Amino acid sequence: MLDTHCHIDLYKNPKEILEFCENNKITIISMTNLPSHFEMGLPFFDEKKHVRMSLGMHPLYVELHNSEFHLFEKYFHQTSYIGEIGLDFSKIGITSKEMQLKSFTKILELVSGQKKLLSIHSRKAENEVLENLINYRIKNAIFHWYSGGLNLIKRIVQEGYYFSINSAMIKSASGQKIISTIPKNNILTETDGPFIERENIPLMPGEVEDVLLYLAKIWNVSFEQSKEIIRNNFKNLINNL
């Protein structure tokens, strides 16, 4: 199974979950919301073969970004994975729009020209995110839990970017429309655990079987074929790193 966006450090028992994922050879990219969280996780993720930790600056933590940026620069060269980063112009984030833009472009300036893979938060800010990725010539990016307009998907795909799909998306009419619009070669899977739950229990990292079954149905392929398509998509993406 492949999970390109979850938050192992935010589970109640992160050490046990990390070891479970590693021992079961589940390919996981685990996000962090701040560089200080990345720093705390380093001793536990170090030398893991199947689980990678990503260096993040979540847009809704923007008030802390200035004090944390020295840590972002410190650990920038210790990972190929950057996330969760991006912009959030929803009701909860719109008041810090200018701060977010300043921080996001500062991060992209550092990333530009580097072989990194970005996992992007873009709620209500999809156009601004895309324009900045293009302006800073970012090569490798995944739009995590995309909820923007269908008309923008074509442009995102043309730039070579990917989308990570989760269980919440396959259950909503808007999510289904988004998924049906994305070419299958630009789709990856995620859980966004522990934020997405099933029967009031957070999804475990790598628990994407329902997403793969849904993709198999709309693509008219078998479950194993859908899993192979996702694997090949990921291989094509990380070949650029």
N, C-alpha and C positions, 0 to 999 in steps of 0.2 A: 504494500500500500504506500501511497505517496501523499504526504501532507505538507504543502508548501507554506502554510501559515497557521500556526497555533502559538500558544503562550504557556509553555511548560512551567515557567517560573511562577505563574499565577494560580496553579492548582494547589489544593490543600496539602498534597503530598508530592511535591515536585521531584525529589530525589528518587522515590520509588517509581514514578512514572517515567523518568528519564532512563532508568536502568531497564525497565520493562521494554521500552521502545528500542533501546540498543540491543538487548538480548534477543529480541524477536526480529531484528534486522528490518525495522520499519524506517523508511526514509522520511526524516522530519527536518523542516527548517523552523526553528523555534524563535519567535520574535522576542524583542525586549522593547520596553517603552521609554527607557532612558539609558544612557551609557553607564551610569552607576549600577544599574541592574545587570548589564552585560558584565561589568567588572566582578560583581558578586557571583555570577554564574560560572565564570571561567574555570575555577578549580573542579567543577562538577562536569562540565562539558569537554574539558581538555582530553584530547586523544580519542574521543568517540568517533567511530567509523561511519555510523549511519545517521546520527543526529548532529545537526549543526546549529549553532546559536548565531542569531543575527543581531547586529548593532543598530539600535533604534533611537528615534527621537519622535515620539508620538505627538501629533499636532495639538491634542488636547492637554498636553503637559507643557505647552509652549512657555509658560511663565518660568519654568525651570531650565529652559534651553541655554540661556546665556551662561548660567553657572555650571552647566554640564558640558559645554562644548569642548573644553580642554580635554575631557575624557573621551569624547568622540574622536578628536584628533589623535589622542594617545593610542587608542585601540583600533583605529581605522585600518591599519595594515595587518591586523591579526585575523581578519575574516574576509571572505569573499561575499558575505551576505549582509545587506543593509536593510533594516526594517524593524519595526514598523515606522515609516516616515510618511509625510504627505501633508494634505490640507483638509480641514473640516470646516465648511461654511454653513453647517446646519444651525439650528437655533442654539444649540449648546456651544458652538464654536465661533459663530459669526462675529462676536464682539472682539475677538483676538485676531481678526483677519489679517491686519497689517503686520502684526508680530509674527504670525505663522508664515506669511509670504517671505518676510526677511530671513527667517530661520531656514525655511525650505530651500530658498535659493542659495543660501550659504552652504548648506549640505551638498546641493547639486554641484556647486562650484568645486567642492572638494572631490566629489565623485567623478566629475567629468574627465574623460580620458583614461579612467581606471577600469580594470576588469572586475566589476562588481555586479551583483544581482540585487535589484531593489524590489521590496514588497511595499506597495503603495496604498495608502488610505486616501480616498478621494471624495468622500461624501459631500454632495452639493457643491463640489469644486472641481468637477471632472475636466472642464475646459481649461481651467487655470493650471491644473496638474499637467495635462498633456502639453500645453504650450511651453511650460517650463522644462519638461523633459526634452522636448525638441530643441529648445533654445540652448540647453546645456549639453546637447549631443549625447544624451544617455542612451546606451545601446541595449541594456538588458533590464527590463522592468516587468513586474506582474501587478496588474490592477486587482487588488484583493477586494472581494465582495463588492464588485461594481454594481452601482445602483443608478447610474446616469442614463442619459437618453440613448435610444437605439441608433440615432443618426450619427453619434460620435464613435460608435464601435468600429466602423469601417476605417476611420482615420487612425484609430489606435492600432488596429491590425496592420495597416499600411506601414506604420512606423516599426513594426516587428515586435510589438509588445504582446504580453499574454494576459489571461484572466484566470484567477483561481476561484473555483465554484464550490459552494458548500451546501449543507443540508437545508438551511433556511431558504436558499434561493430556489431549490427545486420544488418547494412547497407553496411558493407564492406565484400569482399570475404574472406579476412584473418580472420576477426572477426567471420564470420559464421563457418569457419573451426574449429576455436578454440572452439566455443560454442558447436559444434557437437561432439567434442572430450571429453568434460568434462562430467562426470556422472551427471545426473540430481540432485542427492542428495548432490552435492558439489557446486551448483549454488545459488547465491543470486543476488538481483537486486540493481542497483545504478543509479543515474543521473549524478554525477559529475558536477552538476550545481554550479555556472553559466557558467562553461566552455563549456558545450555542449548546443547548441542552436537548435531551430526549427523555421525556417522562420525568422532568425535573432533575435529571442527572446529567452533568456536563459530559459532552462527547469526549472520549479518549483521543489523544493524538493518533492520527492514522485511521480513525474510524470513518472511512469514506465509502463503505460498501454501497450505501443507499444512493450516493451520488453516481457511482459507477454503473449501478443498475439502471438509473434514470437515463444516463448518457447512452447506455447500450440500447435502450428502448427507442430513443429518438434518432439514434444513428442506424438502427436496424442491424446491430451486430450482437455478438455474444458478450457476456460479462467479461470473459477472459480477453476478448478482442478490445473492449473498451479500456480495460486496464493496460493493455499493451500500447494502445494509442497514447494514453496519458504518459506512460513511461517514456515512449519515444519523444514526445513533446518536451519532456523535462531534459532528456539527454541532449536534444538539439539546442536547448537553451543553455545548459551548463557547458557545452562545448565551447562557448564564447568566453568562458572564464579562464 
